[in-house]
């Protein structure tokens, strides 16, 4: 699968813990990367200072769906499921358990 031109969902939904030019501490999920252009293209694409997580991210049906909106929803859900907050993971695994 190829990236949809102008999608940018991965540049918004994914949390990045490594430095990004203009964002020395990375970025949390849901924050638009400063390197994302107004038409949702990466200014760092193909550049050596592009973060490894961005270089390694590959579009797929499972993460990108059929639209930008679907990609955002899918990637936000992956972020939620993989965040290091153990209490929220416990409540996912045990729907009867209340979050703190």
C-alpha positions in Angstrom: 0.0 0.0 0.0 1.2 3.5 -0.8 0.7 6.6 1.4 -2.3 8.7 0.5 -0.9 12.1 -0.6 -2.0 14.7 1.9 -3.2 12.3 4.6 -0.7 13.1 7.4 -2.5 10.9 9.9 0.7 9.3 11.1 2.2 12.8 11.6 -0.6 13.6 14.0 -1.7 10.4 15.7 1.6 8.8 16.4 3.6 9.7 19.5 7.3 10.2 18.9 9.7 10.1 21.8 12.8 11.0 19.8 13.8 14.5 18.8 12.3 16.0 15.7 13.8 19.2 14.2 11.7 21.9 15.8 10.4 19.5 18.5 13.5 18.5 20.5 11.5 16.4 22.9 9.4 14.6 20.3 5.6 14.9 20.3 2.7 13.2 22.0 -0.1 11.5 20.1 -2.6 14.0 18.8 -0.2 16.8 18.4 0.5 17.8 14.8 4.2 17.5 13.9 5.8 20.9 13.1 7.3 19.3 10.0 3.9 18.6 8.6 3.1 21.1 5.8 -0.3 22.8 5.6 -1.2 20.3 2.8 -0.2 17.4 5.1 3.1 16.5 3.6 6.3 15.7 5.6 9.1 18.3 5.1 11.6 15.7 6.3 10.6 12.9 4.0 13.8 11.4 2.6 16.0 13.6 4.8 18.6 12.1 7.2 17.1 13.9 10.3 13.7 12.3 9.9 13.0 10.3 13.1 13.6 6.5 12.9 9.9 5.8 13.9 8.8 7.8 10.9 11.2 6.1 8.5 10.1 2.7 9.8 6.3 3.4 9.6 4.8 1.6 6.6 1.3 2.2 5.4 -1.0 -0.7 5.6 -4.8 -1.4 5.5 -4.7 -2.1 9.2 -3.3 1.3 10.1 -4.4 3.5 7.3 -7.9 2.2 6.3 -9.6 3.8 3.4 -9.5 7.5 4.4 -7.6 10.0 6.5 -10.4 9.9 9.1 -10.2 6.2 9.3 -6.4 6.3 9.5 -6.6 8.8 12.4 -9.1 6.6 14.3 -7.0 3.4 13.7 -3.7 4.9 14.7 -5.2 6.7 17.8 -6.6 3.3 18.9 -3.2 1.7 18.5 -1.6 4.5 20.5 -4.2 4.0 23.2 -3.7 0.2 23.3 0.1 0.5 23.5 0.6 3.4 25.9 2.6 2.5 29.0 -0.2 3.4 31.4 -0.8 0.0 33.0 -4.1 0.9 34.7 -5.7 1.7 31.3 -4.4 -1.6 29.9 -5.9 -3.5 32.8 -9.3 -1.9 32.2 -9.0 -2.9 28.5 -8.3 -6.5 29.4 -11.0 -6.5 32.1 -13.9 -4.4 30.9 -15.5 -4.7 34.4 -12.6 -2.9 36.0 -13.1 0.8 36.5 -10.3 3.2 35.5 -8.9 5.4 38.3 
